[in-house]
Amino acid sequence: MGDTSRYLVQLLPELLVVFGGCAVLFVGTVRGPASRTACAAVSLATLALALVASVALGIPDGSASPPGLWLTSLVYYVRLITLGIGLLLLLVNWHVPTEKEQGEFFAMILFAIAGVLFTAAANDLVVLFFAIELGSLPTYVLIGLSRSDRRASEAAVKYFFLGAMAAALMVYGFSFLYGASGTTSLRFAAGAGASFTTVGLVLATAGLLFKIAAVPFHVYAPDVYEGAASPVTGLLGFLPKLAGFVALIKILTACDWALPAWLMWMFWIVAAAPMTLGNVMALRQSNVKRTLAYSSIAHSGYMLIAILVGPVAGEGPMRDGVTAMLFYIAVYGMMNLGAFAVLAMLEVRGEPAETFDDIAGLSRRHPGAALALAVCAFSLMGFPPTAGFLGKVYVFSSAFSLADGHPFRGPMIVLAVIGVVNSAIAAAYYLRIAGTCYLREPAVETTPAAGRPLRVGAAVCAVAMLVLFLLPGSVIRHAKHASDAIRPTVVLFPRI
């Protein structure tokens, strides 16, 4: 088998998603009653085939990687969680587009997923930039297509222009990294041109902070999350965030996770600020979608704790920040999507449910929806027996696992304590969501919306939170293997 054929086989999942997106665009040109089902069904079949191909190919060892890419266990893990949760995204968004926008809408979801997959495989700064943007640009379109009112248009425009600014910062940072190392490869020497490397790292990180909705590049999140349709908001809380964190892992790995002290403190502040700001602002909201938007900002702060710890020991999620983060983001993607899916299941006077009044007394009228929302809210809070509890235990415990001689052990312990305190603060608004469903009297009349695919997607998200609490082993094992892929170049201590 020639090199080209071997490369195509190794990239089969990504190619299936890309060509599937093109096929959905073509199917969408056919108008008629069956077009809605056809576009959604082709998209669902595409992701299912890509997932089967990923499992069949197994964990790549990097030996047959195409130019500009590096196929490792990290790629395998991202394939599994992206395609798996992608199936849920399609179910939850099944009812969203109008008949005339079926092809474009579902194709944009597939292209966004392809961007995340290529981000995990990228081994070149140019490829990484285009992969991140492939995952980002479709989301701007999805927001505009998701609803026909002014808020969706405003959200799409705001997200687009701020995203363009973030992309400019990121590519400017990449130019410094190229200038420092003399190569666009992500295996460049960290010590070459150290000052330029540091500047490039700061600028690139600034662009990636926008993708994960972290302070100070978080300001778009509440308005964009509120303006988009709830199922699309669930997508925004997972795909861009996953791409941003994976790209951050790759950049830090290229620098051997060796950072000067002042840069470590900058990351420390960037981790602490989203937790505090996100949770405090969430307490002040009367709109559930805005509450969950600020919650998303806080969760980015939690995951940044694990990124700061890095792949320290590799002895499980409690002693490996990258493993803990990879497990947490998979759990977060499902519990966040489940919460927004429940909101999409309800209508108030012909409009989607969004406020606390809209879900008041939900258990009396729609007990299944109330239970799913409560489970997802408890998981977001980190309350047992949900997978969110395990995720937070792993993330916070990883900070305590640093060796006694580690120069940043004390600040990391303080950061973990801040995370625990913020989790306690967050419990107030998560309990408010669940309490509103079960303890308040109905304030408005709600009616069921959408159809069976949405209800199935919401139910799977809620059930998965309970199952992963009892049986987290498979996900943790794959997350650990993914972390192992970056460990050969890692140093144990930051460059102070």
N, C-alpha and C positions, 0 to 999 in steps of 0.2 A: 504494500500500500504506500503510495507516494505521500510526501509531506502535506500537500494540499488536502488530500482525502482524509488523512489522519487529523488534521486541524479541524476540518468540517465536522467530523464525527465528534470530536471533543467539545465543539461548540454547538452541538445539536439542540440542547434546550434553548439557548439564546436565539438561534436561528429560527426555531419553531415559533417562538413568541413574535419575532419581527415579521416573519412571513405571514403568521396568523393575523397580525394587525393589518397588513396589506390586504389579506383576503377579506377581512371584515369590512374594510373600506369599500371593496368591490361589491360585496353582498349588500351593503347599505345603499347602493345606487338603485337597487330594485325596490320599487314602492309597492306597498300592498299590506294587507292585514298580517301576513306571515313574516314581514321583515323584522319586527321587534324580536320575535322568538328566534329567527334565523341568526341575526347578528349576535345575540346573547349566547345562543347555543354554540355557534362557531368559536366564540371567545372562550367559552367554558371548555370546549373540547381541546382547544389549543393549549390552554394551561394544564389540563389533565395530561395530555400527551407529553408536554415538556416536563412535567413532574415525573411521569413514568420513565422518560428518557434519562432524567437526572439520576434516578434510583438505579436504572439499568447500567449506566456508565460507571456508577460507583464514585468513590472518592479519588479525584485525580491526583497524581503525584508531581505534577509540574513538568514532567519530561516531554510531553507532547504539546507544550503551550505555543500558540501562534505568536508571531512577532507583536510586541506591544502588550501582550497579555501574559498572565501567570496563573495557571489553573491549579489550585491547591484545595485543601480541605475547607478553607474559608469560603471559597467559591461554592463548594458543595453545600455547606450549611446555609449560605445566603440563598442558593437555589431552592432548597427545601422550604425554608420559612417564607420566602417571597412568593413562590408559586402556590404553596399551601394556603397562605392567607389571601393570596390573589384570587383563589377560587371563591373564598368568602366575600371578597370585595365585589366580585361579579354578581354573586347572589344578592347582596345587599343593594347594589346599584341597578338591578335588573329592570326596575320600573321607572327609573329616573328620566331617561331621554324621551323626547317626542319621536313620533314615527319618522319624521324627516331627518332626525339627527342621530339615528341608531348607529349607523356605520362609523361616523366620526367619534361618537362618544365612547363606544367600546374599543375602537382602535386606539384612542388616546390612553385608555387604561392599559392596554397591552404594551404600547410603546413606553409608557412610564415604568412598567414592570421590567421591560427589556433594559431600560437605562440603569435600574438598580442592579440587575444581573451583570451588566458590563462594568459597572463601577467596582463590583467585587473582583472581577477578573483583570482589571486594568493594572498594567505594570509600567506605564508610561504617563508622564504628566499630560501630554496632549490627549491621549486616549482617555485618561481619567476625567479631564475637563469635558470632553464631548459626551462621555457616558453620564456624568452628573447632569449636564444640560438636557440630554435625551430623557432623563427621568424627571426633569423639572418643567420643561416647556409644555408637555401635554397637560400638566396640572393647571396651568393658567387657562387653557382652553376648557378643561373640564368644569372649572368654576363658572365660567360664562355660560356653558351649555346646561348646567344643572338646574338653573331657575331662570324664569323670564322676567323677574322684577329688577328694580334698579339696584337693590343691594348686591345682587350677584354680579352685575356689571361693574359696580364700584369696587367690589372685592377683587374681581379679576384684574382690573386695571392697577389697583394698588399692589397686588401681589406680583404683577408683571414688572412694574417699574422698580420696586424694591428688589425683586429677584435679579433684574438686570444689573443693579448696583452691586449686589453681592457677587454676581458672576464676574464683574469687572475687578473687584477686589481680589477674588480668588485667582483669576488668570494673571493679574499683576504679581501676586505672590509667587505663582508658579514661574514667572519670568525671572524672579530673583533666585529661586532654587536652581533654575537652569544655569543662570550666570555664575552661581557659586560652584556648581559641580561640573559644568561643561557637558552635561548630558540631560536628556529628558527622562531617562530611565529612573524608575522609583527605587533602584538599588544604588543610588549615588552615595558617595562617601559623605558622612555627616560632618566630618571635620573640615572638608574643603571649603575655603572661603567662609569661615564660621559666621562672621557678622552678616554677610548677605544671606546665609542660610537662615539665621534668626529672623531677619526682616521678612524673608519669604514665608517662613513658617507663621509669623504673626498675621500677615495679610491673607494667606491661604486659609488660616483658621477663622479669621473674621468672616470670610465668605461662607465657610461651612457652618458657622454659628447661625447664619440665616436659615440654612436648610433644616437645622434641628430646633429652630425657634428658641434660641437661648439669648439671654441678656448680653449685650445691649441691642441685639438685632431681632427682638421679639415683638416689636410694636404692631406688626401687621397681623399677628395671629388672632386676637379677639375679633377684629372686624372681618377678616377673611373667613374664619370659622363660622361666624354668624351669618355672613352673606351667602355662603355656599349651601347647597342642599345637604342635609344631614349625612346621607350615605357618602357623598364626596368629601365631606369634612372628615369622616372616618378614614378615608383614603389618605387625606393630607396629613393625618396624624401618624401615619406609618411609613409610606414609601419615601417621601423626602427625608424623614428623620433617619430611616435605616441607611439610605444612601449617604447622608452626611456623616453618620458615625463610622460607617465602613471606610469612607474616604479619609476621615481623620485618623483611623487606625493605620491606614496605609502610609499616610504622610509621616506620622510619628515613628512607624517602623523604619521608614527610609532614613530617618534621623537617629536610628538606634535608641529611641526613647530617651535620648541624652539631652536634657534641657538645662540652660542656665537657671540660676536661682530665681532671678526676677521674672523669668518666663513661667516658671513653676507657680510663683505667687499669682501671676496674672491668670493662669488657668484655675487656680484655687478660688480666686474671686469670681471668675466666670461660672464656676460650679456652684458657689454659695449663693450668688445673686438670683439666679432663676428660681431656686427652691423657695427663697424667702419672698421675693416679689410675686411669683406666681401664686403661691398659697395665700398670701395676704390679700391680693387683689381678687382672688376667687371668692373670698368670704363676702365681698361687697356686691356680688352680682345677683340679679334677679332673673337672668336669662341662663338656662341650663347650658346652652351651647357656648356662651361666653365663659361660664364657669369651667367647663371642660377644656376650653382653649387655654385659660390660665393654668389649669391642671397640667396640660401638655407642656407648658413652659417649665413647671416645677419638675416634671418627670425628666426633662432634659438635664436638669441640674443633678438629679439622682444618678443618671447614667454617666454624667461627666466625672463623678466620684470614681467610678470604676475605670474610666479612661485614664485618670490621673494615676491610679494604682498601677495600671499596665499589667503585662504578663509576667508577674513577679516570680511565682514558683511553679505554677502549672500543676498543682496538686488538687484540683477541684475548684468549683465555683467560689468557695470561701477564701481561697488563697490565690486567686487569679482574677484580676479586674476585668480583663478582656472576656474571659469565659462568663463571668457574672453579667457583664453588659450585654453580651450576645443572647444569653438566656432571657434577660429582662426585656429586651426590646421585642423579642418574639411574643412574650406574654403581653406586653403593653399593646402591641398591635392588635391583638384579639380582644382584650378587654375594652380598649378605647373604641374599636369598631362596633362591639356589641352595644355599648351605651348609645352611640349615635344611631345604630340600627333601630333600637327601640323607639327613639324619638321619631324616626322616619315612619314607624308603623302607625302613628296617630295623627289625626287632623282635628283642628279646632276651627269651626266656621270656614272650612275649605282651605285653611292654611296649615302648614306643618306645625306640630307641637314644638315649642321652644322654651317657654317660660316655666317657672315652678308652678304657677297656677294651672298650666295646661296638664301637668302630671299629677295634680292633687287628687287623692282618692283613687289613683289608678288601679289599685288592687281590687277594688270593688267592681270595676267594670271590665278590666282586662287583666286578670290575675297572672296569666302567663307572661305578659309583657312586663308587669311590675316585678315579678320574680327575676326575670332576666336582667332588668335594669339594676335591681338591688344587688344581684350577684356580681355584676360588672363594677358597680360602685364600690362594693366591699373589696373587690380585687384591686381596684385602683387605689384604695385606701391602704392596702396591705394587711388585710384582716384574714386570719385563718378561718376556715380551711380553703383558701383560694390560692391560685398560683402567684398572685401579686404579692402575697406574704413571703413566699419563698424567694421571689425576685428581689425584694427589698432586703431580706436577710443576707442573701448572697452579696449584693452590692455593698451594704454597710459593713459586713464582716470582712470583705476583701481589704478594706482600709485598715482594719486592725491586724491584718496578717503580715504587714511589712516587718522586716527584721528589726531587732532592737538598734542595730547600727545604721539603719537607713536614715539619711539626713533629713528626710521629709516625713518621718513617722509621726511626730507630734502634730504637725499641722493637718495631716490626713485623718488622725483620730478626731481632732476638733471638727473637721469637715463632716465626718461621719456622724458625730453627735448633733451637729447642725441639721443634718439630714433626718435624723430620728425625731428631733424636735419639730421640724417642719412636717413630718408625717403625722405627728400628733395634731398639729394645727389643721392639716388637710382633712383630718377625720371629721371636723366640724361640718364642712360643706358636703362631703360624701355622705355622712349620716343625714344631712338635710335632704339630699336627693332621695335616699331610701325612705326616710321618715315622711316626706311629702307624699310618696306613693301609698304608704300604709296608714299613716296617722291623721292626715288632714281630710276634711270633707271635700268632695268634688266642688271645684269653683266654676268650671265651664263644662260644656258637653263635648266629649271627644268621640270621634268615629274612627273605626279601623281604616287604614290606608294601605295601598299597594296590595301585593299578593303573597302567595306561598313562598317564592324564593327568598323574599326579605325575611319572612318569619323563620324560615329554616336557617338562614345565615345568622340571625340574632340568637336563635336557640343553640346553635353549634358553638358560638363564641362563649355563651354563658356556661354551657356544659364543659367546654374545654378548660375553663378556669378551675373547675372542681377536679377534673380528671388529671390535669397537670400537677395539681397539688399532691395527689396520691401517687402518680406515676410520672415524675419528672425525669427519670433516668435517661430515656432515649434522647431527649432534647439536650440535656446537660452533657451527655457523652459526645454528641455531635458538636456542641459548642466548644468543648474542651479540645477536640481534634482541630477545630477551626483556629483556636488560639495557638495550638502547637505549630501551625503553619508559619507563624510570624516569629516564633521564639528563637530560631537559630541565629538571628542577627541582634538579639536583644541584650542589652547590658542591664545589670540589676540595679544600679544606682544612677540617679540623675547627675548630670554634670553640673556641679555647684561652683 
